[in-house]
Amino acid sequence: MTINLDNIVLADTASTQLSYAVTTYPDPLQISSTGSITVSVYYQPNSSAIESNQANPPEIECNQIQFTISIGDSDIALTNSSNISTTCPTGWNLSSGGPCIFTFQPSGGSVMMGPDGLAFKFSNIAVNDQVGGTPFKITETVTVNNQSQSNKTSITLSKFPQNFALQYFNVDHASVPLRGSVNLSWSGSGGPDYSYSLSYGTSTFNNLLNVDSYPVESLLETTVFTLSITAGGSTLYQQQKIVTVEQPEVEEFGIVGNPTKVPVGSSFLLYWQTANADHCSLSLNGIPTDSNLPANADASQGYPVTAPTTLGTYSYALTAIGSGGGGGPSSTLQILVYAPPAQFLSFGIVGNPNEAPTGGSVKLYWSTQGATGCDLLLNGETVASNLPANVDPSQGYAFTLPNTTGTAHFVLSAYYDQQSVGSSNPVSIWVFLFQLVNTIGNITSHPAQMLMSPDGSRLYVAGDTLTVIDTASNTVIQNIDLNVPPRWMQSVPPPIALSPDGSHLYFFTLPAVDGVLKVIDTSTWQIQSITVPGVYRIWGVAMGGESFPYLVVQSDSTLYALNPSSNYSVVAKTDTNVSIQGLAAATQFTQTPEINVFCINSQPFDEQQNVFVWDWRGVFRQITLEDSPQSEGLMGMSLVISPGYVAGGSTIASLVDKNFEHSPGCYPDYNIQSIICNMYRISPYLYCVMRSFITNDFCICRIDTEALQQSVTLYSTSSTLYGAAVSLDDQYLYVGNTNPPQVLVFNISQS
């Protein structure tokens, strides 16, 4: 096998150690004329051996090279004359092995040959007159690993007719981009003896003209084009042209900063450098994302991309595309997309309460960044999973508190695609006991007002009758008929008052036009009627504490202070000129002892309720309180005094800074049926029984007067609730229920 490259013929070196390149003049040799042959000999092992030792390229020991030219008159003989001149390299000697057998040996017996090579020339060759192909035989003797070996190869040289000429074989572009086009053209001797063909790749095109051109489109790789010319049907002459296809390639492809991972959904910069590219395309996990990117993107600026929103390892592939539209091999890089720690922008309890009852409901809210969902933990245990990443305070996430007391610590655990991305700081609330533990029946049918005895042993429940309950056993010990007409019972239940030592209970029954006050001896249950001089009819009654040991009686708009220790004589009187709706007297705990009586007006001319105070010494005035509520009926009928506060309706007023505060939970669509506090010890809590204007449902609410913005709904029911009272030790709350008539007993222990 020989390989022809233009006028150079390369011998097949599969069976030899040395390489041989043969040129002829003329090319090809022509019959009936004189020609010459030049042989270049060199040693060229595999390229890796050369690259590994470029300073000292490998060599081989050569002992002899023999060339044989075929002699005779036939078409396979080159010449019929052995009269051939030779030229050999310096240091080599020629010896003849027979006609046209030329044996060359180094003067020293051997020589080391490398890639530089040697040239042997044969001239004055009288080519015979037969067209054909003649063998040019080569035999080498070399020493390899101290072993001598003889190797042979052969090259076929063509003999063409005299005056044959290939004027040119050209290609218009020595190099083209991928999918580029070229045009080949040639001009050679013509006639019936010549046949032209063009081959490249796996294609061969025969019977071409001696003067022709041939376009080739969409080259995909570097291609060798071979123009073959035969003479006389067998003699072959070839010339070759190589067209280099400049394959677009990605020389550099990376991420600015060379990170190994990027946050989910974040933006990062890619950079690349290409060769022979017109533009580039980018794909993510095999899916194209951009098809017309610039050929180069410098790392100083980069090309921005956004990381996927799903966690995992992703592969970006960049393909360089040539001007002809073809793409070279892609360059890929991998990047881990991870979820960074989530940010908890907010996390809390709607209304910011400090406490709530066992079994009660609170609403949590939160806002996160960098999370797809959350889990809720209570005291280290997961209590809710797969919650939204954000819950607005206007809606909240409702959660029922456990039935155990103590501090409840809520923690929000955020995740992204089920991968944990952090936990919030805890949000805490104190869970106190509030539990319905008993019901007491056989009571008055309309339990509108309750009073606790000073020693806490008895609970007085006033309605159409007076029910007396033993608090130790939660049993009824007395039911006393108060002679209350039913039509008055439904609208204005009878107020009652208890003396500071608990020995006497005071009440009156409407319409009380005779001005008669009823006094019950709590040791004998005997009822005494007392006529208050000058009093036409009694609407309200209140009893002060040790610092104000007087009984206050309201007759229309007039207030009387009676001294029980002096046969209920009038010690003070004032005409308020207002229509009084609620009435309360000061206790020994009041922080402003100069104020003894509080009342609220029911139907003022300016349609605004106001709080009034009466110094029993004769001064009656309106308290100036900021932000006084404007809505009529907002404060309701109930009024109570606790240490430092006066409360009525849905409003609490501070006696210290004279400021109104609306208690959360007591909304404008609720009216307070009763509001109570512990009258015998200092306690921060007020308890409200409220009725909804919209649904008519009732609920019990607790207000912490030391944190006025805290209000906790303890109990809700569709039954009608009215009066309430608190045990002396703040352990139990008693609430009157009308359907059926009973007293509900709640455990409100704070421990």
C-alpha positions in Angstrom: 0.0 0.0 0.0 1.3 3.5 -0.9 -0.1 6.8 0.1 0.2 9.7 -2.4 0.4 13.3 -1.2 0.8 15.6 -4.2 4.2 14.5 -5.7 5.3 12.5 -2.7 4.7 8.8 -2.4 4.8 7.4 1.2 5.6 3.8 1.6 3.6 1.6 3.9 5.7 1.3 7.1 3.6 -1.4 8.8 6.4 -3.9 8.0 9.5 -1.7 8.4 11.1 0.3 11.2 12.1 3.2 9.0 9.9 5.5 7.0 10.3 6.2 3.3 9.1 9.1 1.2 9.6 8.8 -2.6 9.5 11.6 -5.2 10.0 11.4 -8.9 10.9 13.8 -11.6 8.9 14.3 -13.7 5.9 13.4 -11.6 4.7 11.1 -12.8 7.5 9.5 -14.7 6.9 9.5 -18.4 7.7 6.7 -20.9 10.6 7.1 -23.4 12.2 9.8 -21.3 14.8 10.2 -18.6 13.7 10.6 -15.0 15.0 10.5 -11.4 13.9 9.1 -8.1 14.7 10.6 -4.6 14.1 8.6 -1.5 14.0 10.2 2.0 14.6 7.8 4.9 13.9 8.7 8.5 13.0 7.1 11.8 9.6 8.2 13.3 8.2 6.1 16.2 4.9 6.9 17.8 4.2 10.5 18.6 4.0 9.9 22.4 7.6 8.7 22.4 8.7 11.9 20.7 6.7 14.2 22.9 8.0 12.5 26.1 11.6 13.2 25.1 11.8 16.1 22.7 15.3 17.1 23.8 16.6 13.7 22.8 14.3 12.2 20.2 14.5 8.4 19.9 16.8 6.8 17.3 17.3 3.4 15.7 20.5 1.6 14.6 20.5 1.1 10.8 23.0 -1.4 9.2 21.9 -1.4 5.6 19.3 -0.2 3.1 18.8 -1.9 -0.3 16.7 -0.5 -3.2 15.6 -2.6 -6.2 14.4 -1.1 -9.5 12.6 -3.5 -11.9 14.5 -3.8 -15.2 13.0 -4.9 -18.5 10.8 -3.9 -21.4 7.4 -4.7 -19.9 4.8 -2.3 -18.4 5.8 -3.4 -14.9 9.5 -2.7 -15.5 10.8 0.8 -15.0 13.8 0.7 -17.3 15.7 -1.6 -19.7 19.1 -0.1 -18.8 21.0 -0.6 -15.6 23.1 2.5 -16.3 21.7 4.6 -13.4 23.5 7.2 -11.4 23.2 7.3 -7.6 23.9 9.8 -4.9 24.1 8.7 -1.2 24.6 10.5 2.0 28.0 11.2 3.4 29.4 8.3 5.3 27.5 5.7 3.3 28.9 3.4 0.7 27.2 1.8 -2.3 27.6 -1.8 -3.4 25.8 -3.6 -6.2 23.8 -6.7 -5.6 23.0 -7.2 -9.2 21.5 -5.3 -12.1 19.5 -2.3 -10.7 20.0 -3.6 -7.1 21.5 -0.8 -5.0 22.8 -1.7 -1.5 23.9 1.2 0.8 25.8 0.6 4.0 27.2 3.1 6.6 31.0 3.3 6.6 31.2 2.3 10.2 28.9 -0.7 9.7 25.9 1.0 11.4 24.5 4.5 12.0 21.9 5.9 14.4 19.0 7.3 12.5 16.4 9.8 13.9 13.6 11.9 12.5 16.0 14.2 10.5 16.5 11.4 8.0 18.8 10.8 4.9 18.3 11.2 1.1 19.2 8.7 -1.6 18.9 9.7 -5.2 18.7 7.7 -8.5 19.1 9.7 -11.7 19.5 9.2 -15.5 16.9 6.6 -15.4 15.9 5.7 -19.0 12.2 4.9 -18.6 11.0 2.2 -21.1 8.2 2.8 -23.5 5.4 0.9 -21.7 2.7 2.7 -19.7 2.2 1.0 -16.4 3.0 0.7 -12.7 6.5 -0.5 -11.6 7.5 -1.7 -8.1 10.2 0.1 -6.3 11.4 -2.4 -3.6 13.1 -1.5 -0.3 14.8 -3.8 2.1 16.2 -2.6 5.4 18.5 -4.1 8.0 18.2 -2.6 11.5 19.2 -3.6 15.0 16.4 -3.6 17.6 17.1 -4.7 21.2 20.4 -6.0 20.1 18.7 -8.2 17.5 19.3 -7.7 13.8 16.2 -7.8 11.6 15.5 -7.5 7.9 12.3 -5.8 6.8 10.8 -5.2 3.3 8.3 -2.9 1.6 7.4 -1.8 -1.9 6.2 1.3 -3.6 4.4 1.4 -6.9 5.7 4.1 -9.3 3.5 5.2 -12.2 4.8 5.5 -15.8 2.5 7.8 -17.8 2.6 8.7 -21.5 5.1 11.1 -22.7 4.1 14.8 -22.4 1.4 14.1 -19.8 0.8 17.1 -17.6 -1.5 18.0 -14.7 -1.4 21.7 -14.9 -3.1 22.3 -11.6 -5.3 20.7 -8.9 -6.6 23.5 -6.7 -9.0 24.1 -3.8 -10.4 27.6 -3.2 -10.1 27.4 0.6 -7.5 25.5 2.5 -9.6 25.8 5.6 -13.3 26.4 6.2 -15.7 26.5 9.2 -17.8 23.6 10.2 -20.4 22.9 7.5 -18.5 25.2 5.2 -18.1 24.7 1.4 -15.2 24.4 -1.0 -14.7 24.2 -4.7 -12.1 21.9 -6.3 -10.8 22.5 -9.8 -8.2 20.8 -12.0 -6.7 20.8 -15.5 -4.8 17.9 -17.0 -4.0 16.2 -20.2 -7.0 14.8 -22.0 -7.7 12.1 -24.4 -9.2 8.6 -24.5 -6.3 7.1 -22.6 -6.9 9.2 -19.5 -9.6 8.7 -16.8 -10.2 11.2 -14.0 -11.9 10.6 -10.6 -12.3 12.4 -7.4 -12.7 10.8 -4.0 -13.0 12.0 -0.4 -14.3 10.3 2.7 -16.3 7.3 1.5 -17.4 8.9 -1.8 -15.8 8.4 -5.2 -16.9 10.2 -8.3 -15.7 8.7 -11.6 -15.6 9.7 -15.3 -14.8 13.3 -14.6 -13.5 15.7 -17.3 -9.8 16.4 -17.5 -10.7 20.1 -17.0 -13.4 20.5 -14.4 -14.5 21.9 -11.1 -16.4 20.2 -8.3 -18.2 21.9 -5.4 -18.5 20.2 -2.0 -20.9 21.6 0.6 -21.3 21.2 4.4 -18.0 19.7 5.4 -18.1 18.2 8.9 -14.5 17.3 9.4 -11.0 17.9 7.9 -11.1 16.1 4.5 -8.5 14.7 2.1 -9.5 15.2 -1.5 -7.7 12.8 -3.9 -7.7 13.4 -7.7 -6.8 10.1 -9.4 -5.8 9.8 -13.0 -5.3 6.5 -14.8 -3.6 6.1 -18.1 -4.1 3.0 -20.2 -6.7 1.7 -17.8 -4.2 0.7 -15.1 -1.5 3.2 -14.4 -2.4 5.4 -11.5 -1.4 8.9 -10.6 -2.8 10.8 -7.7 -2.6 14.3 -6.2 -4.2 15.3 -2.9 -5.5 18.4 -1.3 -6.3 18.7 2.4 -9.1 21.0 3.5 -9.0 21.7 7.2 -12.5 22.1 8.8 -12.1 24.5 11.6 -14.2 22.7 14.2 -15.8 25.1 16.7 -14.7 24.2 20.2 -15.1 25.4 23.7 -11.7 26.1 25.1 -12.9 27.3 28.5 -16.2 27.1 30.3 -16.8 27.9 34.0 -18.6 29.8 36.7 -17.3 33.2 37.8 -15.7 32.7 41.2 -15.6 28.9 40.6 -18.2 28.0 43.2 -19.1 24.3 43.7 -22.7 25.1 44.8 -25.2 28.0 44.5 -28.3 28.9 46.4 -31.6 27.8 44.9 -33.2 30.5 42.7 -30.0 32.7 42.9 -28.3 34.4 40.0 -24.7 33.5 39.1 -22.4 34.2 36.1 -21.1 31.8 33.5 -18.0 32.6 31.3 -16.5 30.9 28.3 -13.9 31.1 25.6 -14.3 29.4 22.2 -12.4 28.9 18.9 -13.8 28.9 15.4 -17.2 29.7 16.8 -19.8 32.2 15.5 -22.1 31.8 18.5 -22.9 29.4 21.3 -25.9 27.5 22.7 -26.6 26.6 26.3 -28.6 23.7 27.8 -29.5 22.6 31.3 -29.7 18.9 31.9 -30.1 18.4 28.2 -32.8 20.9 27.7 -31.9 24.0 25.6 -32.2 27.3 27.4 -30.4 29.8 25.1 -29.5 29.3 21.5 -27.9 32.5 20.4 -25.3 33.4 22.9 -22.1 35.2 22.0 -19.0 33.2 21.0 -17.2 34.5 24.1 -18.3 35.7 27.5 -15.4 37.2 29.5 -15.1 36.3 33.2 -14.9 40.0 34.1 -18.6 40.4 33.0 -20.0 36.9 32.6 -23.4 35.8 31.4 -26.1 35.8 34.1 -28.2 32.7 34.7 -30.7 31.8 37.4 -30.3 28.7 39.4 -33.2 26.2 39.3 -35.8 26.3 42.1 -35.5 22.6 42.8 -32.6 21.2 44.8 -30.1 18.9 43.2 -27.0 18.7 41.0 -27.4 20.2 37.6 -25.4 20.0 34.4 -24.9 23.0 32.1 -23.6 22.2 28.6 -22.1 24.9 26.2 -21.9 24.1 22.5 -19.8 26.2 20.2 -21.5 26.7 16.8 -19.6 27.7 13.6 -20.7 30.2 11.0 -22.0 27.3 8.9 -24.4 26.4 11.6 -22.7 23.2 12.9 -21.8 22.7 16.5 -18.7 21.1 17.9 -18.5 18.9 21.0 -20.1 20.4 24.1 -18.3 21.4 27.3 -20.1 20.6 30.5 -19.9 21.7 34.1 -21.9 20.6 37.1 -23.2 22.7 40.0 -25.0 21.8 43.2 -28.1 23.8 43.8 -28.7 24.0 47.5 -31.1 25.7 49.9 -29.5 28.3 52.1 -30.8 28.9 55.6 -34.2 30.5 55.6 -34.9 33.9 57.0 -37.7 34.3 59.5 -39.0 37.8 58.8 -41.8 37.4 61.4 -43.2 34.8 63.8 -45.7 35.4 66.5 -49.1 35.0 68.0 -51.9 37.2 66.7 -52.7 39.8 69.3 -49.4 39.1 71.1 -51.0 37.5 74.2 -48.8 36.5 77.1 -51.1 33.8 78.3 -54.0 31.5 77.3 -56.1 28.8 78.9 -55.5 25.1 78.6 -57.4 23.8 75.6 -57.8 27.3 74.3 -57.1 28.4 70.8 -54.4 30.8 69.5 -53.6 32.0 66.1 -50.0 32.0 64.9 -48.6 34.0 62.0 -45.2 34.0 60.3 -43.3 35.2 57.2 -40.3 33.4 55.8 -37.9 33.9 53.0 -36.1 31.0 51.3 -38.6 28.3 52.3 -41.3 26.4 50.6 -43.0 25.2 53.7 -42.8 24.9 57.5 -43.4 22.5 60.3 -44.6 23.7 63.7 -42.9 22.4 66.9 -44.3 22.7 70.4 -41.8 22.2 73.2 -39.6 20.3 70.9 -42.2 18.0 69.4 -43.6 18.4 65.8 -47.3 19.2 66.1 -48.1 20.3 62.5 -46.4 19.5 59.2 -46.5 20.8 55.6 -47.7 24.2 56.6 -47.4 27.2 54.2 -44.2 29.2 54.1 -46.2 32.4 55.1 -49.3 32.9 57.1 -50.8 36.4 57.3 -51.8 37.8 60.7 -55.2 38.8 59.3 -56.0 35.0 59.0 -53.5 33.2 61.2 -53.0 29.5 61.8 -55.4 28.3 64.5 -53.8 26.0 67.1 -55.4 24.4 70.1 -53.2 24.6 73.2 -52.5 21.5 75.3 -54.5 20.6 78.4 -51.4 21.0 80.6 -50.2 24.1 82.3 -46.8 25.7 81.8 -44.9 27.7 79.2 -45.6 26.6 75.6 -42.6 27.2 73.4 -43.4 27.3 69.7 -40.7 27.0 67.1 -41.1 27.1 63.3 -38.9 24.7 61.3 -38.6 25.8 57.7 -37.8 23.5 54.8 -37.2 23.8 51.0 -38.2 20.8 48.9 -38.3 18.8 52.1 -34.8 19.8 53.1 -34.5 21.6 56.4 -33.3 25.2 56.1 -33.4 26.3 59.7 -35.5 27.0 62.7 -36.9 30.2 64.1 -36.4 31.7 67.5 -39.1 30.4 70.0 -42.3 32.2 70.6 -43.7 31.5 74.1 -47.0 31.8 75.8 -48.1 30.8 79.4 -50.8 28.2 79.4 -52.9 28.4 82.6 -55.6 26.1 83.8 -59.2 26.9 82.8 -61.5 24.0 83.2 -65.2 23.5 83.8 -65.1 21.3 86.9 -68.6 21.5 88.3 -72.2 22.7 87.7 -74.5 23.7 90.5 -78.3 23.4 89.9 -81.5 24.2 91.8 -80.7 27.9 91.7 -82.5 31.1 90.7 -83.8 31.1 87.2 -82.1 34.3 86.3 -78.6 34.4 87.9 -77.9 38.0 87.1 -75.6 39.0 89.9 -73.2 37.2 92.2 -71.3 38.2 95.3 -68.7 36.3 97.2 -68.7 36.5 101.0 -65.6 38.1 102.6 -64.5 34.7 104.0 -65.1 33.0 100.6 -67.4 30.3 102.2 -70.6 31.5 100.5 -71.7 32.6 97.0 -74.8 34.7 96.7 -76.6 34.5 93.4 -79.4 37.1 92.8 -82.2 36.7 90.4 -85.9 36.2 91.0 -84.7 34.5 94.1 -81.6 34.7 96.2 -79.6 31.4 96.0 -76.9 30.8 98.7 -74.2 28.3 97.7 -71.7 26.7 100.1 -68.4 27.0 98.1 -66.7 24.1 100.0 -69.3 21.6 98.8 -70.7 23.5 95.8 -74.2 22.9 97.1 -77.2 25.2 97.5 -78.0 25.9 101.2 -80.7 28.5 100.8 -83.2 29.9 98.2 -84.8 33.1 99.3 -87.7 34.6 97.4 -87.0 38.2 96.5 -90.5 38.9 95.2 -89.2 40.3 91.9 -91.9 40.8 89.2 -91.1 38.7 86.0 -91.4 41.7 83.7 -88.7 43.6 85.7 -86.5 40.5 86.0 -86.0 40.4 82.2 -84.8 44.0 81.8 -83.3 45.2 85.1 -82.2 42.4 87.5 -82.1 43.4 91.2 -78.7 44.7 92.3 -77.3 43.4 95.6 -74.6 44.5 98.0 -72.8 42.9 100.9 -71.6 44.5 104.0 -67.8 44.5 104.5 -68.0 41.8 107.2 -70.5 39.8 105.2 -73.2 39.9 108.0 -75.8 41.7 105.9 -77.0 41.5 102.3 -78.7 44.5 100.7 -81.1 44.5 97.8 -84.3 46.1 96.5 -87.0 45.0 94.1 -88.3 47.1 91.3 -90.2 49.3 90.9 -89.3 50.1 94.6 -91.6 53.2 94.5 -91.7 53.2 98.3 -88.0 53.8 98.7 -87.7 50.6 100.8 -84.3 48.9 101.1 -84.3 45.2 101.9 -81.6 44.0 104.4 -81.0 40.2 104.9 -79.2 38.9 108.1 -76.9 36.3 106.6 -76.8 34.4 109.9 -80.6 34.0 110.3 -81.8 34.8 106.8 -84.3 37.2 108.2 -85.3 40.1 105.9 -85.7 43.6 107.2 -87.3 46.5 105.3 -85.8 49.9 105.8 -87.3 53.1 104.5 -84.8 55.7 103.4 -86.2 59.2 104.3 -86.8 61.3 101.2 -86.1 58.5 98.8 -88.9 58.0 96.3 -87.7 54.9 94.5 -84.5 53.0 94.5 -82.6 51.9 91.3 -79.2 51.0 92.5 -77.3 50.0 95.6 -73.5 49.6 96.3 -71.5 48.9 99.4 -68.1 50.4 100.1 -65.2 48.7 101.9 -63.4 49.5 105.1 -62.1 52.8 103.9 -65.6 53.8 102.8 -68.0 51.9 105.1 -71.2 53.3 103.6 -74.1 52.0 101.6 -74.7 54.0 98.4 -78.3 54.2 97.2 -79.3 55.6 93.8 -82.7 57.1 93.4 -83.1 58.3 89.9 -80.3 60.8 89.5 -79.7 61.3 93.2 -77.0 59.5 95.2 -77.3 58.9 98.9 -74.6 57.6 101.3 -76.2 55.7 104.2 -74.4 54.7 107.5 -75.4 51.1 108.4 -73.9 51.5 111.9 -76.2 54.5 112.5 -79.5 52.9 111.5 -78.8 53.7 107.8 -78.9 57.4 108.4 -78.1 59.7 105.4 -74.6 61.0 105.7 -74.3 62.5 102.2 -76.5 63.3 99.3 -76.0 64.8 95.9 -78.2 65.4 92.8 -76.1 64.3 89.8 -78.4 65.6 87.1 -77.5 62.6 84.9 -79.3 59.4 84.3 -77.2 56.8 86.1 -76.9 53.4 84.6 -74.1 51.6 86.5 -73.0 52.1 90.1 -69.9 50.9 92.1 -68.4 51.9 95.4 -64.8 52.0 96.3 -63.0 49.2 98.2 -60.0 49.3 100.5 -57.8 48.4 97.5 -58.5 51.5 95.5 -55.4 53.5 94.7 -57.2 56.8 94.8 -59.0 56.9 98.2 -60.4 60.4 97.6 -62.7 58.9 95.0 -65.5 56.8 96.6 -68.3 56.2 94.1 -68.2 55.6 90.4 -71.2 55.7 88.1 -71.9 55.9 84.3 -74.7 57.7 82.6 -77.1 55.8 80.4 -78.7 58.3 78.1 -76.8 61.5 77.9 -77.9 64.4 75.7 -74.7 64.3 73.7 -75.0 60.6 73.1 -71.7 59.9 74.8 -71.3 57.8 77.9 -69.1 59.3 80.6 -67.6 58.1 83.9 -68.5 60.2 86.9 -67.0 60.0 90.4 -68.6 61.1 93.7 -66.7 62.1 96.7 -69.3 61.3 99.4 -68.4 64.5 101.1 -70.4 66.3 98.4 -68.3 66.7 95.3 -69.7 65.1 92.1 -67.7 65.5 88.9 -67.0 63.9 85.5 -63.6 62.2 85.1 -61.7 63.6 82.2 -60.4 60.6 80.4 -58.5 60.6 77.0 -59.9 58.8 74.0 -63.3 58.3 75.6 -65.5 56.0 73.5 -68.1 57.7 71.4 -70.5 54.9 70.8 -73.6 54.9 73.0 -74.1 51.7 74.9 -70.5 50.7 74.5 -69.8 50.5 78.3 -73.0 48.7 79.2 -74.6 48.5 82.6 -71.9 46.7 84.5 -69.3 48.6 86.5 -66.6 47.4 88.8 -63.7 48.9 90.7 -60.4 47.0 91.0 -57.0 48.3 92.4 -56.2 51.2 90.2 -58.9 50.6 87.5 -62.5 51.2 86.9 -64.1 49.1 84.2 -67.4 49.2 82.5 -68.7 47.7 79.2 -65.8 47.1 76.9 -63.6 49.8 78.4 -61.0 49.9 81.2 -60.1 53.2 82.7 -56.9 53.8 84.6 -57.3 55.7 87.8 -53.6 56.6 87.7 -53.0 58.1 84.3 -56.7 58.8 83.4 -56.5 56.9 80.2 -59.0 54.7 78.4 -57.9 51.4 77.0 -60.0 49.2 74.9 -59.6 45.6 76.0 -58.9 43.2 73.0 -61.6 40.7 72.6 -64.3 43.0 73.7 -65.2 44.2 70.3 -67.9 46.7 69.3 -70.2 43.8 68.4 -70.0 42.5 72.0 -71.7 44.0 75.1 -70.5 43.1 78.6 -73.2 41.4 80.7 -71.1 41.6 83.8 -67.6 42.5 84.7 -66.1 41.4 88.0 -62.8 41.2 89.9 -61.6 39.8 93.2 -63.0 42.3 95.7 -61.0 41.0 98.7 -57.4 40.7 97.5 -55.2 42.4 94.9 -55.4 40.6 91.6 -54.5 41.9 88.1 -57.3 40.0 86.4 -60.8 41.2 85.4 -63.4 38.7 84.1 -66.0 39.7 81.6 -69.2 37.9 80.6 -70.0 39.1 77.1 -72.9 38.8 74.6 -72.5 39.1 70.8 -74.9 41.6 69.1 -74.6 39.5 65.9 -74.8 35.8 67.0 -76.3 36.2 70.5 -73.6 33.8 71.6 -71.9 34.3 75.0 -68.3 34.1 76.0 -66.1 34.6 79.1 -63.0 36.8 78.7 -60.1 37.5 81.1 -58.3 40.8 81.0 -54.8 41.3 82.5 -54.9 44.9 83.8 -51.1 44.9 84.1 -50.9 44.3 80.3 -54.0 46.1 79.0 -53.5 44.8 75.5 -54.0 41.2 76.6 -57.4 39.7 76.6 -58.1 35.9 76.5 -61.4 34.3 75.6 -61.8 31.4 78.0 -65.2 29.9 77.2 -67.9 30.2 74.5 -71.4 28.9 74.5 -74.9 29.5 73.0 -76.4 29.5 76.4 -77.2 32.8 78.2 -74.6 33.8 80.7 -75.0 36.6 83.2 -73.5 37.2 86.6 -70.1 36.0 87.8 -67.8 35.9 90.8 -64.2 34.9 91.7 -63.2 32.9 94.7 -61.0 34.6 97.3 -57.9 32.5 96.3 -58.4 33.2 92.6 -58.8 29.4 92.0 -62.4 29.3 90.8 -64.6 31.4 88.6 -68.4 31.1 89.1 -70.7 32.1 86.2 -74.4 32.1 86.0 -76.2 30.1 83.2 -79.9 30.5 82.5 -80.5 27.6 80.2 -80.6 25.5 82.3 -80.4 27.6 85.5 -77.1 26.6 87.0 -73.8 28.0 88.2 -70.8 26.9 86.1 -67.7 26.4 88.2 -64.4 26.8 86.4 -60.9 26.0 87.7 -58.8 29.1 86.9 -55.7 28.1 88.9 -52.5 29.9 87.7 -50.2 27.2 88.9 
